[in-house]
């Protein structure tokens, strides 16, 4: 069933501030795609945007368990959290994705030890060494890019991702977990107790809207929920909490899982409900795209709406995929839909198209 969202008068908290406080949690391509849609509604460094008033504060909480590629090398050499996902989000939130943003995305093709490194990652590493503070380095890099929002790593702890697989095997490290042909059953961190940033917990507590996803079920989403205090903060949050379902499955992370089973896997790690809504794509995936993804062991996620709603989660359904050879969420359409979602208390309504 295709649903649209119609909003009544905004809640008093949003009206008093002139906009909503929004927290987006995740990692990888999914989070950066979503942020590109949301940033249009956030104030710019020079003033308000053309869509001013919808968002007064935009915060991204980003996973930091990557141990491969440029990020992994810097993580090992500088004993710092991997900057890759953070850098992608910084570029996504930048005021103008022009020369500076392209520079932050540039990956060296030659140059000996420089080969394979991303300039943005090196920039963050340099700032970290200069300031002695990874968090301050991220803030300074964000100022260079004139970000329309702020970014917090899920934790400053240099933690290793550990997965228990369907075969019973224990696999350590995100790169090894992603490369495994076995299916992930449970995820944990080493060390097991990893502290969050106080700013992250405060942002979740004060948010009017909190999103999780889209992104790789285990290595982009659940990783954030393994950080001490974040599941509890989500469970206690007063803001509207939304799960943004992926468009396709992934071979070892979510093969054959329906949309509701994605949520069940998340709840098995949070140990409590943390969603009020689920945004689900119900538009058919073009045959040519399905065939291409099938070669990678991926398939369109079944939108089992009735099962999700039986969990006490309301579904927002529709066509949320962008056209193109690579299947991605339509960021402007998703952002517009999210910002029309009801608060928990005021009188907002869902209406059928």
Secondary structure by P-SEA (a helix, b strand, c coil): cbbbbbbccccaaaaaacccbbbbbbbcaaaaaaaaaaaaacccccccccccccccbbbbbbbccccccaaaaaaaacccccaaaaaaaaaaacccccaaaaaaacccccccccccccaaaaaaaaaaaacccaaaaaaaaaaaaccccccccccccbbbbbbbcccccccccaaaaaaccccccccccccccccccaaaaaaaaaccbbbcccccccccccccccccaaaaaaaacccbbbbbbbccccccccccccaaaaaaaaaaaaccccccccccccccccaaaaaaaaaacccccccaaaaaaaacbbbbcccccccccccccaaaaaaaaaaaccccccccccccc
